[in-house]
């Protein structure tokens, strides 16, 4: 154990997991699993589905992003309802109490006040880190369920893959060395001891198992390689210049995982020199070199061979809303569903490369306004995740919020990234957009985050820009007062 996860907390975790395991073993009837389709949500629901399937219970899974229409649960012909990774309100809890169903709620992040409402209710069972007083960065919902599975069956190790995928997706890693935090280290060590996973250190670039070296560099956003990311010709020249052979004796493209130790060191040194020469943050270097988690039972040169690439696969599926396919792959499918998802993901990351190329080759238009920057001319509005990672990579100046504008015939979609500089000063642009939604100047707005989306009629664009600038003028003027 460590300072962050004490023996006392571990004992409490085991007891909680054992109790929850007994609840599963003793449940009767049919089950409906309602899952918020985040990566951790999908990983969690796949564990629950598999455990319930052992009981030969009737199980159905449904993917929903919100808890709207919970009152309709009364009409569902299921005896047990599972809610995974939803942010529940007091009102939601009251609705659930009236459903006359046995309710199972799993969410490692839960409001303490809401959590207290479940006490002494025999029909509602909760699994959360809140009851352990555990830092929410030390274990996800899928991680909690790993320990439940450990108390439930002997071959629980296999669920460690979902648990670690959930941890990676939720950022439960040390930024300085990219290593797992909290109980995730415990899970990692168990998988290593069970010969399911091996740990090596090297170049952490997504695509190391599945893409030719030059394409892996071209597609890399996190870390971002100035002059290489998005530019295939530059990547090819870079690899040739440092003396690495791109094809093997059979004229097949080599992957990063094919490189010798000496070649790997050469590549690492060259990429670090590139990052340093561009004045990038030391965090970019720490992202480049670090732990690589190899899943030993998976086929080489596939997305599921490497934990980071497995995450890339599921992450892409979630972004494309291919929840059923992702769920099937998490349950172990490596044939039809796997091939279908790989096909879709390869197309998705092809679009990603196109977006990066458009930015790198200055095929975009930057409209620099007083309080924000509008970026126009990108071809695809479907790659939300790529735009977010490009902002996080340091590619753009974040002194002001960035608006990625995708104009259609009648309306526009705008992807908005909050300025990290203005955020420190206490200025967020989201509340201004929320106000514009109330005033019916914009049509739709997503949930509050550093990166959010809005939908607006084209005829309202100029008015919205003007209103934003007026409101920002007021904020800055108030600061000066």
C-alpha positions as CSV (number, residue, x, y, z in Angstrom):
1,X,0.0,0.0,0.0
2,X,1.0,3.7,-0.1
3,X,0.2,7.0,1.5
4,X,-2.6,7.6,-1.0
5,X,-4.2,4.1,-0.5
6,X,-3.9,2.9,3.0
7,X,-4.5,-0.6,4.4
8,X,-7.6,0.7,6.1
9,X,-9.1,2.0,2.9
10,X,-8.1,-1.2,1.1
11,X,-9.9,-3.3,3.8
12,X,-13.0,-1.1,3.5
13,X,-12.9,-1.5,-0.3
14,X,-12.7,-5.3,0.0
15,X,-15.6,-5.3,2.4
16,X,-17.7,-3.1,0.2
17,X,-16.9,-5.1,-2.9
18,X,-17.8,-8.4,-1.1
19,X,-21.1,-7.0,0.1
20,X,-21.9,-5.8,-3.5
21,X,-20.9,-9.1,-4.9
22,X,-23.3,-10.9,-2.6
23,X,-26.1,-8.6,-3.8
24,X,-25.4,-9.6,-7.4
25,X,-25.3,-13.3,-6.5
26,X,-28.6,-13.0,-4.6
27,X,-30.6,-11.0,-7.2
28,X,-33.5,-12.6,-8.9
29,X,-35.3,-11.7,-12.1
30,X,-34.4,-9.7,-15.1
31,X,-31.9,-6.8,-15.4
32,X,-31.8,-3.5,-17.4
33,X,-28.4,-1.8,-17.5
34,X,-28.7,1.9,-18.3
35,X,-25.2,3.2,-19.1
36,X,-23.8,6.7,-19.7
37,X,-21.7,5.8,-22.7
38,X,-18.4,7.3,-21.6
39,X,-15.4,4.9,-21.9
40,X,-15.5,4.2,-18.1
41,X,-19.3,3.7,-18.4
42,X,-18.9,1.2,-21.2
43,X,-16.1,-0.6,-19.4
44,X,-18.2,-0.8,-16.2
45,X,-21.4,-2.0,-18.0
46,X,-19.4,-4.7,-19.8
47,X,-18.2,-6.1,-16.4
48,X,-21.7,-6.0,-14.9
49,X,-23.2,-7.7,-18.1
50,X,-20.6,-10.5,-17.9
51,X,-21.2,-11.1,-14.2
52,X,-24.9,-11.2,-14.6
53,X,-24.6,-13.5,-17.7
54,X,-22.9,-16.0,-15.4
55,X,-26.2,-16.2,-13.5
56,X,-28.0,-16.8,-16.8
57,X,-30.3,-13.8,-15.9
58,X,-32.1,-11.9,-18.6
59,X,-30.0,-8.8,-19.2
60,X,-30.5,-5.9,-21.5
61,X,-28.1,-2.9,-22.0
62,X,-29.2,0.6,-23.1
63,X,-26.9,3.5,-23.7
64,X,-28.2,7.0,-22.6
65,X,-26.4,10.3,-22.1
66,X,-28.9,11.7,-19.7
67,X,-31.4,10.6,-17.0
68,X,-34.4,12.2,-18.6
69,X,-37.6,10.3,-18.4
70,X,-36.6,8.2,-15.4
71,X,-40.2,8.0,-14.4
72,X,-40.8,5.7,-17.3
73,X,-38.8,3.0,-15.5
74,X,-42.0,2.0,-13.7
75,X,-43.3,0.8,-17.1
76,X,-40.2,-1.3,-17.9
77,X,-40.7,-5.0,-17.4
78,X,-37.5,-5.5,-15.6
79,X,-37.0,-6.4,-11.9
80,X,-33.6,-4.8,-11.5
81,X,-32.4,-1.5,-12.9
82,X,-28.7,-0.5,-13.1
83,X,-27.6,3.1,-13.5
84,X,-23.9,3.5,-14.4
85,X,-22.0,6.8,-14.3
86,X,-25.0,9.1,-14.2
87,X,-24.9,12.4,-12.3
88,X,-28.1,12.0,-10.3
89,X,-30.0,14.8,-8.6
90,X,-32.2,14.7,-5.5
91,X,-35.2,14.7,-7.8
92,X,-33.9,11.7,-9.7
93,X,-33.5,9.8,-6.4
94,X,-37.1,10.4,-5.5
95,X,-38.3,9.2,-8.9
96,X,-36.2,6.0,-8.5
97,X,-37.6,5.4,-5.0
98,X,-41.1,5.4,-6.5
99,X,-40.2,2.9,-9.3
100,X,-40.8,-0.2,-7.2
101,X,-37.7,-1.7,-8.7
102,X,-34.5,-2.9,-7.2
103,X,-32.0,-0.2,-8.2
104,X,-28.2,-0.5,-8.5
105,X,-26.3,2.7,-8.9
106,X,-22.6,2.8,-9.8
107,X,-20.6,6.0,-10.0
108,X,-17.2,6.6,-8.6
109,X,-17.9,10.3,-8.5
110,X,-21.0,11.2,-6.6
111,X,-22.2,14.2,-4.7
112,X,-22.0,13.4,-0.9
113,X,-25.4,14.9,-0.3
114,X,-27.0,12.8,-3.0
115,X,-25.1,9.7,-1.7
116,X,-26.6,10.2,1.8
117,X,-30.1,9.9,0.4
118,X,-29.5,6.2,-0.3
119,X,-29.0,5.2,3.3
120,X,-31.4,2.7,4.8
121,X,-33.2,2.1,1.5
122,X,-33.4,-1.7,1.0
123,X,-34.4,-1.3,-2.7
124,X,-31.4,0.9,-3.7
125,X,-27.8,-0.1,-3.7
126,X,-24.8,2.2,-4.4
127,X,-21.2,1.5,-5.3
128,X,-19.1,4.7,-5.1
129,X,-15.7,5.9,-3.9
130,X,-17.6,8.4,-1.7
131,X,-18.2,5.8,1.0
132,X,-14.5,5.1,1.2
133,X,-13.5,8.7,1.5
134,X,-11.2,7.8,-1.4
135,X,-9.8,10.5,-3.8
136,X,-11.8,10.2,-7.0
137,X,-8.5,10.1,-9.0
138,X,-7.5,6.8,-7.5
139,X,-10.3,4.4,-8.8
140,X,-13.0,4.6,-11.4
141,X,-16.4,2.9,-11.6
142,X,-14.9,0.0,-13.7
143,X,-12.1,-0.2,-11.1
144,X,-14.6,-0.5,-8.3
145,X,-16.3,-3.3,-10.2
146,X,-12.9,-5.1,-10.7
147,X,-12.8,-5.5,-6.9
148,X,-16.5,-6.7,-6.9
149,X,-15.6,-9.3,-9.5
150,X,-12.6,-10.3,-7.4
151,X,-15.0,-11.2,-4.6
152,X,-17.4,-12.8,-7.1
153,X,-15.4,-15.3,-9.2
154,X,-11.9,-16.8,-9.6
155,X,-11.1,-15.6,-13.1
156,X,-11.7,-11.9,-12.2
157,X,-8.3,-10.9,-13.7
158,X,-9.8,-10.4,-17.1
159,X,-11.8,-7.4,-15.9
160,X,-8.6,-5.6,-15.0
161,X,-8.3,-4.6,-18.7
162,X,-11.6,-2.7,-18.5
163,X,-10.6,-1.2,-15.2
164,X,-7.3,0.1,-16.5
165,X,-8.9,1.4,-19.7
166,X,-11.4,3.3,-17.5
167,X,-8.5,4.7,-15.5
168,X,-6.7,5.9,-18.6
169,X,-9.8,7.5,-20.0
170,X,-10.5,9.3,-16.7
171,X,-7.0,10.6,-16.5
172,X,-6.0,8.6,-13.4
173,X,-2.3,8.8,-14.2
174,X,0.6,10.9,-12.9
175,X,1.3,13.7,-15.4
176,X,5.1,13.5,-14.7
177,X,5.6,9.9,-15.6
178,X,2.3,8.7,-17.1
179,X,2.0,5.9,-14.5
180,X,-1.3,4.8,-12.9
181,X,-2.4,6.3,-9.6
182,X,-4.1,4.9,-6.5
183,X,-5.6,1.4,-6.6
184,X,-5.0,1.3,-10.4
185,X,-1.4,0.4,-9.6
186,X,-2.7,-2.5,-7.5
187,X,-4.8,-3.7,-10.4
188,X,-1.9,-3.3,-12.8
189,X,0.4,-5.4,-10.6
190,X,-2.2,-8.2,-10.4
191,X,-2.5,-8.4,-14.2
192,X,1.3,-8.5,-14.5
193,X,1.4,-11.3,-11.9
194,X,-1.4,-13.2,-13.7
195,X,0.7,-13.0,-17.0
196,X,-2.1,-11.0,-18.7
197,X,-0.1,-7.9,-19.2
198,X,3.5,-6.9,-19.5
199,X,5.0,-3.5,-18.8
200,X,7.9,-1.9,-20.8
201,X,9.1,1.6,-21.2
202,X,9.5,3.3,-24.5
203,X,8.0,5.7,-27.1
204,X,4.3,6.3,-26.2
205,X,2.8,7.1,-29.6
206,X,-0.6,5.9,-30.4
207,X,-0.4,3.7,-33.5
208,X,2.8,2.0,-32.4
209,X,1.2,-1.4,-33.1
210,X,-1.1,-0.6,-35.9
211,X,0.3,2.1,-38.1
212,X,3.5,2.5,-40.2
213,X,6.1,4.7,-38.3
214,X,5.5,7.8,-40.5
215,X,1.7,7.6,-40.2
216,X,1.9,7.1,-36.4
217,X,3.9,10.4,-36.2
218,X,1.6,12.1,-38.7
219,X,-1.5,11.2,-36.7
220,X,0.0,12.0,-33.3
221,X,-1.8,14.8,-31.4
222,X,-0.9,14.0,-27.8
223,X,2.0,14.5,-27.9
224,X,1.9,17.0,-30.8
225,X,5.0,17.1,-33.0
226,X,5.4,20.6,-34.6
227,X,6.1,20.3,-38.3
228,X,5.3,16.5,-38.3
229,X,1.8,16.1,-37.0
230,X,-0.5,16.3,-40.0
231,X,2.3,16.2,-42.6
232,X,3.0,12.8,-44.1
233,X,5.8,14.0,-46.4
234,X,7.6,15.7,-43.5
235,X,7.3,12.6,-41.4
236,X,8.8,10.4,-44.1
237,X,11.7,12.8,-44.5
238,X,12.2,13.0,-40.7
239,X,12.5,9.2,-40.4
240,X,14.9,8.9,-43.3
241,X,17.0,11.7,-42.0
242,X,17.6,10.0,-38.6
243,X,18.5,6.7,-40.4
244,X,15.6,4.5,-39.6
245,X,14.5,2.0,-42.3
246,X,10.8,2.3,-42.9
247,X,10.2,-1.1,-44.6
248,X,11.4,-4.6,-43.6
249,X,13.0,-7.3,-45.8
250,X,9.6,-8.3,-47.1
251,X,8.9,-4.7,-48.2
252,X,6.2,-4.3,-45.5
253,X,5.9,-1.1,-43.5
254,X,7.5,-1.3,-40.1
255,X,5.7,-0.2,-37.0
256,X,7.2,1.5,-34.0
257,X,6.8,-1.8,-32.1
258,X,9.1,-3.4,-34.7
259,X,12.1,-1.0,-33.9
260,X,15.2,-2.3,-32.3
261,X,16.3,-0.9,-28.9
262,X,18.9,1.3,-30.7
263,X,16.4,2.5,-33.3
264,X,13.9,3.3,-30.5
265,X,16.5,5.4,-28.7
266,X,17.3,7.2,-31.9
267,X,13.7,8.0,-32.5
268,X,13.2,9.1,-28.9
269,X,16.2,11.4,-29.0
270,X,15.1,13.0,-32.3
271,X,11.6,13.6,-31.2
272,X,12.7,15.1,-27.8
273,X,15.1,17.4,-29.7
274,X,12.2,18.5,-31.9
275,X,9.9,19.3,-29.0
276,X,12.7,21.1,-27.1
277,X,13.7,23.2,-30.2
278,X,10.1,24.3,-30.5
279,X,10.0,25.5,-26.9
280,X,7.2,23.1,-25.9
281,X,6.3,22.2,-22.4
282,X,8.2,19.5,-20.6
283,X,4.9,17.7,-20.2
284,X,5.1,17.0,-23.9
285,X,8.3,15.1,-23.3
286,X,6.8,13.2,-20.4
287,X,3.9,12.1,-22.6
288,X,6.4,10.8,-25.2
289,X,8.5,8.5,-23.1
290,X,6.8,6.3,-20.5
291,X,5.1,3.0,-19.7
292,X,3.7,0.8,-22.4
293,X,1.1,-1.8,-21.4
294,X,1.2,-4.8,-23.7
295,X,-1.8,-7.2,-23.5
296,X,-0.1,-10.6,-23.9
297,X,-3.1,-12.6,-25.0
298,X,-4.0,-10.2,-27.8
299,X,-2.7,-10.6,-31.4
300,X,0.2,-8.5,-32.4
301,X,-0.3,-5.4,-34.6
302,X,-3.9,-5.0,-33.5
303,X,-5.6,-2.2,-31.7
304,X,-6.2,-4.4,-28.7
305,X,-2.5,-5.5,-28.2
306,X,-1.5,-2.2,-26.5
307,X,-3.6,-0.6,-23.7
308,X,-3.2,2.9,-25.1
309,X,-4.3,1.8,-28.6
310,X,-7.2,-0.2,-27.1
311,X,-8.2,3.1,-25.5
312,X,-7.8,4.8,-28.9
313,X,-10.2,2.3,-30.4
314,X,-12.9,2.6,-27.8
315,X,-12.5,6.4,-27.6
316,X,-13.0,6.7,-31.4
317,X,-16.1,4.4,-31.2
318,X,-17.5,6.6,-28.4
319,X,-16.9,9.8,-30.4
320,X,-18.7,8.2,-33.4
321,X,-21.5,6.9,-31.0
322,X,-20.8,3.3,-32.0
323,X,-21.6,2.2,-28.5
324,X,-22.8,-1.3,-29.3
325,X,-19.7,-2.1,-31.2
326,X,-17.4,-0.8,-28.5
327,X,-19.4,-2.8,-25.9
328,X,-19.0,-6.0,-28.0
329,X,-15.2,-5.5,-28.3
330,X,-14.9,-4.9,-24.5
331,X,-16.7,-8.2,-24.0
332,X,-14.1,-9.9,-26.1
333,X,-15.4,-9.9,-29.7
334,X,-12.4,-9.9,-32.1
335,X,-14.2,-10.9,-35.3
336,X,-17.1,-9.1,-37.0
337,X,-17.8,-6.3,-34.5
338,X,-14.1,-5.7,-34.1
339,X,-13.4,-5.5,-37.8
340,X,-16.4,-3.2,-38.3
341,X,-15.2,-0.9,-35.6
342,X,-11.6,-0.8,-36.9
343,X,-13.0,0.1,-40.4
344,X,-15.0,3.0,-38.9
345,X,-12.1,4.1,-36.7
346,X,-9.6,4.1,-39.5
347,X,-11.9,6.4,-41.5
348,X,-12.4,8.6,-38.4
349,X,-8.7,9.0,-37.9
350,X,-8.2,9.6,-41.6
351,X,-10.5,12.6,-41.2
352,X,-8.5,13.6,-38.2
353,X,-5.4,13.7,-40.3
354,X,-7.2,15.8,-42.9
355,X,-8.1,18.3,-40.2
356,X,-4.6,18.5,-38.9
357,X,-3.3,18.8,-42.5
358,X,-5.6,21.7,-43.2
359,X,-4.4,23.6,-40.1
360,X,-0.7,22.8,-40.7
361,X,-1.0,23.9,-44.4
362,X,-2.8,27.1,-43.5
363,X,-5.9,26.2,-45.4
364,X,-8.0,27.8,-42.6
365,X,-9.1,31.3,-42.0
366,X,-8.4,33.0,-38.6
367,X,-10.7,35.9,-37.7
368,X,-9.0,37.5,-34.7
369,X,-11.7,39.5,-32.8
370,X,-11.3,41.5,-29.6
371,X,-12.2,38.8,-27.1
372,X,-12.1,35.6,-29.1
373,X,-10.6,34.0,-32.3
374,X,-12.8,32.3,-34.9
375,X,-11.3,29.5,-37.0
376,X,-13.1,28.8,-40.3
377,X,-12.5,26.5,-43.3
378,X,-12.1,23.1,-41.6
379,X,-13.8,20.4,-43.7
380,X,-15.2,18.1,-41.0
381,X,-17.3,19.0,-38.0
382,X,-17.3,15.4,-36.7
383,X,-13.9,15.3,-35.0
384,X,-14.7,17.1,-31.7
385,X,-12.0,15.1,-29.9
386,X,-9.3,16.0,-32.4
387,X,-10.0,19.7,-32.1
388,X,-10.0,19.5,-28.3
389,X,-6.6,17.7,-28.3
390,X,-5.2,20.2,-30.8
391,X,-6.1,23.0,-28.4
392,X,-4.6,21.1,-25.5
393,X,-1.4,20.4,-27.5
394,X,-0.4,24.1,-27.5
395,X,-0.9,24.4,-31.3
396,X,-3.0,27.5,-30.7
397,X,-2.5,30.7,-28.7
398,X,-5.0,30.3,-25.8
399,X,-4.9,34.0,-24.6
400,X,-8.5,34.1,-25.9
401,X,-11.3,31.5,-26.4
402,X,-11.2,29.7,-29.7
403,X,-14.4,29.2,-31.9
404,X,-14.2,26.5,-34.5
405,X,-17.0,27.5,-36.9
406,X,-18.6,24.9,-39.2
407,X,-21.2,26.6,-41.4
408,X,-24.1,24.7,-43.0
409,X,-27.0,25.9,-45.2
410,X,-29.2,27.3,-42.4
411,X,-27.3,27.0,-39.2
412,X,-23.8,26.7,-37.9
413,X,-22.1,24.5,-35.3
414,X,-19.4,26.2,-33.2
415,X,-16.9,24.2,-31.1
416,X,-15.8,26.6,-28.3
417,X,-12.6,26.1,-26.3
418,X,-12.2,28.2,-23.2
419,X,-9.0,30.2,-22.8
420,X,-6.8,28.8,-20.1
421,X,-5.4,32.3,-19.5
422,X,-8.8,33.9,-19.1
423,X,-10.0,31.0,-16.9
424,X,-7.2,31.8,-14.4
425,X,-8.4,35.4,-14.3
426,X,-11.9,34.1,-13.6
427,X,-13.4,34.9,-17.0
428,X,-15.4,32.1,-18.7
429,X,-17.3,32.5,-21.9
430,X,-19.7,29.6,-21.3
431,X,-22.0,31.7,-19.0
432,X,-22.3,34.2,-21.8
433,X,-23.4,31.5,-24.3
434,X,-25.8,30.1,-21.7
435,X,-27.4,33.6,-21.4
436,X,-27.6,33.8,-25.2
437,X,-29.5,30.5,-25.1
438,X,-32.0,32.0,-22.6
439,X,-32.4,34.9,-24.9
440,X,-33.0,32.5,-27.8
441,X,-30.1,33.9,-29.8
442,X,-28.5,30.5,-30.1
443,X,-30.5,27.2,-30.5
444,X,-28.6,24.7,-28.5
445,X,-25.6,24.5,-26.1
446,X,-23.9,21.4,-24.7
447,X,-23.0,20.9,-21.0
448,X,-20.4,23.2,-19.4
449,X,-16.8,22.1,-20.0
450,X,-13.5,23.6,-21.2
451,X,-14.7,22.5,-24.6
452,X,-18.3,22.8,-25.6
453,X,-20.6,23.1,-28.6
454,X,-23.4,25.4,-29.7
455,X,-25.8,25.4,-32.6
456,X,-26.9,28.7,-34.0
457,X,-28.9,30.0,-37.1
458,X,-26.5,31.6,-39.6
459,X,-28.7,34.8,-39.5
460,X,-28.0,35.1,-35.8
461,X,-24.2,34.8,-36.0
462,X,-23.3,38.5,-36.2
463,X,-25.8,39.3,-33.4
464,X,-24.2,36.6,-31.2
465,X,-20.7,37.9,-31.8
466,X,-21.8,41.4,-31.0
467,X,-23.6,40.4,-27.8
468,X,-20.5,38.4,-26.7
469,X,-18.3,41.4,-27.2
470,X,-20.7,43.7,-25.4
471,X,-20.9,41.4,-22.4
472,X,-17.1,40.8,-22.4
473,X,-16.7,44.6,-22.5
474,X,-18.9,44.9,-19.5
475,X,-16.9,42.2,-17.6
476,X,-13.5,43.9,-18.3
477,X,-14.9,47.3,-17.6
478,X,-16.2,46.0,-14.3
479,X,-12.7,44.7,-13.5
480,X,-11.2,48.1,-14.1
481,X,-13.7,49.7,-11.8
